[in-house]
Amino acid sequence: MNNEPNEQGKLRNEFRDLGENLAQTLRSAWESPERKQLQNEVEEGLTSITESLKREIESFKESQTGQRLKSDIEDLRHRVDSGEVETKVREELLKALQFINTELRKISGQGGEAGSAGVKPEDSGTTET
């Protein structure tokens, strides 16, 4: 029994040594020339990709397609600002909901019995919100 404290001390010492050895191994790996070379290669690769993307973006901006996209985006922004998009979305959402409700009424056996059940979305001129 007197031997147990000594064994516990040895175990504790071995864990401490393990921690120190792991720390030294990681430090050595981090400071190794191979890791530094890999880091440089990754950084150079990322820089190269960034430069390539910048060139391609500039080229696209100046292309006919890029100019058309820019124009389309400006047109969309104008339509959003004017409320045109909101009105159109509301109309389409209303049609979709009416259609879904009509179909659900048919499935549940209420087809044609309810007030607006027989109204097709395309027949409805209602733009209620």
C-alpha positions as CSV (number, residue, x, y, z in Angstrom):
1,M,0.0,0.0,0.0
2,N,2.9,2.3,0.7
3,N,3.8,1.8,-3.0
4,E,0.5,3.4,-4.3
5,P,1.5,7.1,-3.8
6,N,4.8,6.4,-5.6
7,E,2.9,4.8,-8.5
8,Q,0.5,7.7,-8.7
9,G,3.4,10.1,-8.9
10,K,4.9,8.1,-11.7
11,L,1.6,8.1,-13.6
12,R,1.3,11.9,-13.1
13,N,4.8,12.4,-14.3
14,E,4.2,10.3,-17.4
15,F,1.1,12.3,-18.3
16,R,3.1,15.6,-17.8
17,D,5.9,14.2,-20.0
18,L,3.3,13.2,-22.6
19,G,1.9,16.7,-22.7
20,E,5.3,18.3,-23.0
21,N,6.3,15.9,-25.7
22,L,3.1,16.5,-27.7
23,A,3.6,20.3,-27.3
24,Q,7.2,20.0,-28.5
25,T,6.2,17.8,-31.5
26,L,3.5,20.3,-32.5
27,R,5.9,23.2,-32.1
28,S,8.5,21.4,-34.3
29,A,6.0,20.6,-37.0
30,W,4.7,24.2,-37.0
31,E,8.2,25.6,-37.3
32,S,9.3,23.1,-39.9
33,P,10.5,24.2,-43.4
34,E,8.0,21.9,-45.0
35,R,5.0,23.6,-43.3
36,K,6.3,27.0,-44.1
37,Q,6.8,26.0,-47.8
38,L,3.2,24.7,-47.9
39,Q,1.9,27.9,-46.3
40,N,3.8,29.9,-49.0
41,E,2.4,27.8,-51.8
42,V,-1.2,28.1,-50.4
43,E,-0.8,31.9,-50.1
44,E,0.6,32.2,-53.6
45,G,-2.2,30.1,-55.0
46,L,-4.9,32.2,-53.3
47,T,-3.3,35.4,-54.5
48,S,-3.2,34.0,-58.0
49,I,-6.9,32.9,-57.9
50,T,-7.9,36.3,-56.5
51,E,-6.1,38.1,-59.3
52,S,-7.6,35.8,-62.0
53,L,-11.1,36.4,-60.6
54,K,-10.6,40.1,-60.5
55,R,-9.5,40.1,-64.2
56,E,-12.5,37.9,-65.2
57,I,-14.9,40.1,-63.3
58,E,-13.6,43.2,-65.0
59,S,-13.8,41.5,-68.4
60,F,-17.3,40.4,-67.7
61,K,-18.4,43.9,-66.6
62,E,-17.2,45.3,-69.9
63,S,-18.7,42.5,-72.0
64,Q,-22.1,42.8,-73.8
65,T,-23.5,40.2,-71.4
66,G,-22.2,42.1,-68.4
67,Q,-23.7,45.4,-69.6
68,R,-27.0,43.7,-70.3
69,L,-27.0,42.1,-66.8
70,K,-26.2,45.5,-65.3
71,S,-29.1,47.1,-67.2
72,D,-31.5,44.3,-66.1
73,I,-30.5,44.8,-62.5
74,E,-31.1,48.5,-62.7
75,D,-34.4,47.9,-64.3
76,L,-35.4,45.5,-61.6
77,R,-34.3,47.9,-58.9
78,H,-36.5,50.6,-60.6
79,R,-39.5,48.3,-60.7
80,V,-39.0,47.3,-57.0
81,D,-38.7,51.0,-56.1
82,S,-41.9,51.9,-58.0
83,G,-43.9,49.1,-56.4
84,E,-44.5,47.3,-59.7
85,V,-42.8,44.1,-58.4
86,E,-44.8,44.1,-55.2
87,T,-48.1,44.4,-57.1
88,K,-47.1,41.6,-59.5
89,V,-46.0,39.3,-56.7
90,R,-49.3,40.0,-54.8
91,E,-51.3,39.2,-58.0
92,E,-49.5,35.9,-58.6
93,L,-49.6,34.9,-55.0
94,L,-53.4,35.5,-55.0
95,K,-53.8,33.4,-58.1
96,A,-51.7,30.6,-56.6
97,L,-53.7,30.6,-53.3
98,Q,-57.0,30.6,-55.1
99,F,-55.9,27.7,-57.3
100,I,-54.7,25.7,-54.3
101,N,-57.9,26.4,-52.4
102,T,-60.0,25.4,-55.4
103,E,-58.1,22.1,-55.8
104,L,-58.3,21.3,-52.1
105,R,-62.1,21.9,-52.1
106,K,-62.4,19.5,-55.0
107,I,-60.4,16.9,-53.1
108,S,-62.4,17.3,-49.9
109,G,-65.7,17.0,-51.8
110,Q,-66.7,20.7,-51.6
111,G,-66.0,21.4,-55.3
112,G,-68.4,24.0,-56.6
113,E,-70.4,24.3,-53.4
114,A,-68.5,27.1,-51.7
115,G,-68.8,30.7,-53.0
116,S,-65.5,31.0,-54.8
117,A,-64.8,27.3,-55.3
118,G,-65.7,27.4,-58.9
119,V,-63.7,30.4,-59.7
120,K,-60.5,29.6,-61.6
121,P,-57.5,31.8,-60.8
122,E,-57.2,32.9,-64.3
123,D,-60.8,34.0,-64.3
124,S,-60.4,36.1,-61.2
125,G,-59.7,39.8,-61.9
126,T,-59.5,40.5,-58.1
127,T,-56.3,42.1,-56.9
128,E,-57.3,42.2,-53.2
129,T,-54.5,42.2,-50.7
